[in-house]
């Protein structure tokens, strides 16, 4: 058979630039569906308008026109059956030199094409030629694509930005944590496609799975399941117990790339360990690579409702400590992602298009797998807990009521109070275009305590239980004693923590109260990690009088405990000595701010030229710091994270200066992230924007 072609030009540089994939590579064609790309064929002889030229694209192991995973198109035009999906097309550039066999085509993948790697071949009257491969991604710039996002600024933030912030800490002190997503590193192509190819649905029915990759709802749900390894060959193994000897402390990760590379290079062996912000950061990387707009969201005071009743039971001992009772919990914070897409699978779909909650942290199973979502944020706002996927679980995370119980020494329980306002505070994500916090609480629920918020809660309970759910304790009589624990001053690491307890007697009689103060080191998921302090005192409360009681937690009492804890929970229980069934409780989560770390570029940053950065850290404590190390990373700045042991000991009030060299390999604004660890502080984070010039 005669040779059809001398060569084929995929125009990778110009096509990838037009399709906004040039950041990934210029060696491989990567395009977005619903948008045309150029292809030039150099034939062995002249080509005429009436000559046969049929292209074929195929993806997956069992390509099929009816599944949308195979398409033949060109001249002569194929006769399509009515059940054919995802039809490709091309048009010919008449300005090309056809008389010399140069054929330039404008090829358009349909807006509903399955994403993934395709083979491309050409058929002429002289035979068939394999042209090569290309990768097709979702297209948020295409109005016919289900992931279409109208605003360019948001597309730049939620698809193109390789750096971001993830908020951690407490509701009183949301703290930004730098994260390098790195979705456009060159090896992300093979890694992210591998994630789809090893998912259980593909293993069970590869033809159906590849066909379903046209649907961002399906793809995002698969990614949610595959980021954790609980029931598949997923990327990350979760760890919350503080024992990370056979892996890495979740807080040590600075970005997604090293995690994904390690999973890929170890033949899909799960990487140890992740916690919620790590799971969410990695998922955001994969979603943005595929072209699904995605952002990382943090919910402070986040409820984990295990029995789907939209209510959380919390238990207290008489001294304020939380005994281990039940499986419900309230986390200091919990991190998930939102993906942007349409929801034509739901009735009244237009009401539920837009941001969808997706949570890769393994908490509860959804349809037999550890995944969560996509749950429309608008459905959560309206209490539409009858909709898929997992809306009741997400609703509880942001708006569950908390019932507090006293557990007596004999194991009996007494209900103390119901809290309808604490869960779901300061729901946060990075602002578009700025390193600022954007509070999006109003998109998840109406103003806390308002009539509309309580009405939505009642409707959500009814839809979950198919009964007459009511907001908890809506008509409960006011408390006789109002009690609240507050920060007395700014909290600083290395100093005593000063709090104050306010008690106000609203009853018509004087009261003698036994007051128990308890401080515990906490993991961020609401699990106590260590005991720090217990104290007890009696106080006389006069009628209609406010009493302020100082509460102090000395530095020496907490200094050795807090290195491996995320916050400190101080709880107070007050018991009326004359009427011991009158019990009052208040608590506060205290986050200890880290001392700052600063970074700067020494000189200038040029592409492929060595550059230097200086990192500075000052020991603000009255004790020496030991085992100091620094880790740095940055997309386009470092091929791999670098870990440097710095000094064995940093004396009090001394400043450490470290100079680090690197060679930038990508142009434009880049973010370098540093993580400093030592004996007294864990993961002191800092970052610097580097403008890399030609």
Residue, then its C-alpha position, 0 to 999 in steps of 0.5 A: x500500500x502506498x504511503x499516504x503522508x510524509x509528516x503531520x504537524x500538530x502545531x502543539x505550541x500554537x494550539x496549546x497556547x490557544x487552548x490554555x494548556x501551554x503551561x503543561x507542555x509544548x511537546x504533546x497536543x492538549x486541547x479543550x472540547x468545543x474549541x477547534x485546533x489546527x492540524x497540518x498533513x503533508x501528503x505524498x502527492x497533490x490533494x484535491x477538494x473531492x479526495x477522500x480524507x476521513x479522520x478517526x479519533x478513539x479513546x479507551x480500550x473499547x471505542x464505540x460511536x454509540x458510547x461517544x468514544x469513537x468518531x469518524x468524520x471528514x470527506x465523504x461525510x459518514x452516515x451517522x446513526x441516531x444513537x451516535x454521540x460526541x461527533x467530531x468535525x473538521x473544516x479544510x483551510x483552502x489557503x493551504x498549498x493543496x497542489x503540493x499535498x499540504x492539507x491544513x484542517x481545523x478540527x473541533x472536538x464536540x463540547x460533550x466529548x469524553x475527556x482523556x487521551x485519544x488516538x488519531x488516524x487518517x484514511x485516504x484512498x491510499x490507505x490508513x495512517x496513524x497520526x498520533x495522540x492528543x489529550x482532550x480536557x473540559x472547557x470552561x471557556x466554551x458556553x456549550x460545555x457543562x463546566x462553562x464559567x462566564x467570568x474570565x477572572x474566575x477562570x484564571x483563579x479557579x482553572x489556571x492558578x497553580x498557587x492558592x491559600x487553604x484556611x485552617x485554624x479556628x473560627x476566631x482565628x482563620x489562618x491562611x496556609x499556602x498551597x502549591x497546586x501545580x496542575x500544569x506540571x508536565x507529568x500531571x497528564x499521565x498522573x491524572x489520567x492514571x487516576x481515572x484509569x484505575x478507579x473501580x468503575x473502570x475496572x468493572x466496566x471500562x467501556x461504560x466508564x470511559x464513555x461517562x467521562x463526558x460528564x463532569x458530574x461523573x468525573x468529579x465524583x470519581x476523583x472524590x473517591x480516588x483521592x482517598x484510598x479507603x476502597x480503591x487504589x486511591x492517592x492518599x491514606x488518612x491519618x489523624x492519630x499523631x503516629x506518622x512514623x511510616x509516612x509524613x505528618x499531614x501538616x508537612x505537605x506544601x502542595x499536591x505535586x510531590x504527593x501525586x508523583x509519589x503515588x504514580x511512581x509507586x504503582x498507585x500505592x497510597x501516600x501516607x498521610x493526609x488530612x482534610x486540607x491535604x485531600x482537598x488540595x490534591x483534589x483541586x489540583x486534579x480537577x483544575x488539570x481536567x478543566x473543571x473550575x475548582x476552589x478549596x473551601x474551609x468550614x469552621x466549626x464543622x459538624x460530622x453527623x454520622x447518623x444523618x439526623x442533622x443533629x450532633x450530640x456532645x458529651x461533657x464530664x462534670x469537670x468540663x473534659x469531653x469523654x469519648x461518647x458517640x461518633x458525632x463530632x464538631x471539627x475546628x475546621x473541615x476543608x472540601x472543594x467546590x467544583x463548578x458545573x451544571x446539574x441537568x441530572x436534577x429536576x429544576x436543574x437551573x436552580x442547582x447549577x453552579x458550585x457543587x460541594x465535593x469532599x475527598x476526605x473519607x468520612x461516610x460512604x456514599x453509594x458504597x464508596x468513600x466519596x462525597x458530592x457533587x452536592x449543589x451549594x444552592x440545595x444546601x442553602x434551601x435545605x433540599x436534603x432530598x437531592x443527590x449527592x450527599x446534601x444531608x451530610x453537607x447540610x449538617x456540616x454547616x448547619x446541624x444543631x448541637x445537643x450538649x449532655x452531662x455524663x455523670x460518674x455513674x454513666x447516666x446522662x442529662x441534657x444541658x442545652x441545645x446550640x443552634x448557632x455554633x456549627x458552620x462559621x466563617x466559611x472561607x475560600x481564597x478571593x479571586x485574584x488576591x491573597x485575601x479571605x472571601x467569606x462565603x457563609x451566606x451561600x450555604x445558609x441564611x443568617x444564623x438564628x434568623x427565622x428563615x434559617x430556622x425554617x430551612x433547618x426544619x424543612x431539611x429535617x422533614x425531608x431527611x426523616x419524612x416527618x415533622x422535624x422542628x428546630x431544636x428547642x425553639x421555645x426553650x425558656x431563657x437560661x437562668x445564668x448566662x456564661x461565656x468564656x472570652x479571650x482577655x487579650x491577644x494570644x501569643x506563643x511563648x506567653x501565658x494565655x489569659x482568658x476571662x469568664x463572664x457569668x451573669x445571674x438572671x434569676x431572682x435568687x443568689x446562687x453559689x456555683x461550683x466552677x470547673x475549668x478544663x484545658x485540653x490540647x485538641x486535634x483539629x477534628x475535635x478529638x482531644x490529644x492531651x490534658x493540659x489543666x484542671x481547676x475548680x473554684x466556688x463563686x457567689x452570684x448575686x441577683x442581676x450582677x455580672x461577675x468576671x473571673x480571670x482564667x490563666x493557662x501558664x506557658x509552662x503548662x502547655x508548652x510541651x503539649x501544643x507542638x503536636x496539637x492544632x488548638x487548645x480547647x478551654x471548657x468551663x462547667x458551672x454547677x448550681x450547688x443548691x440545684x445540681x440539675x442546673x448546669x451551664x457550659x461554655x467553651x472556646x478554642x484557642x489557636x496559638x499564632x506562629x512567629x513569622x517567617x520572611x522570604x525575599x529574592x536576592x537580585x533578580x529572577x531570570x528563566x533558566x538562570x540561577x537565582x538566590x532567595x533569603x529566608x529569615x526566622x527569629x526565635x521569639x521564645x525564652x528557650x532555645x529551638x532545636x532540630x531546625x529544618x526548612x522545606x521549600x517548593x514552588x511550581x515552575x521554581x523547583x522540580x522537587x521540594x528541597x529539605x535543608x537541615x539548618x542548625x542544631x540549635x537556635x538560641x532565644x531571640x536570635x535570627x536565623x538566615x538561610x540562603x537557597x539557590x534554584x533555577x526557575x523553569x517557567x516564566x511569570x509570577x511564581x510563588x515559593x513556599x517555605x515550611x520551618x520546623x523545630x522542637x517548639x513549632x510545627x510548620x511555620x509557613x511563609x511565601x514569596x512571589x517571584x516574578x520570573x523574567x526572560 
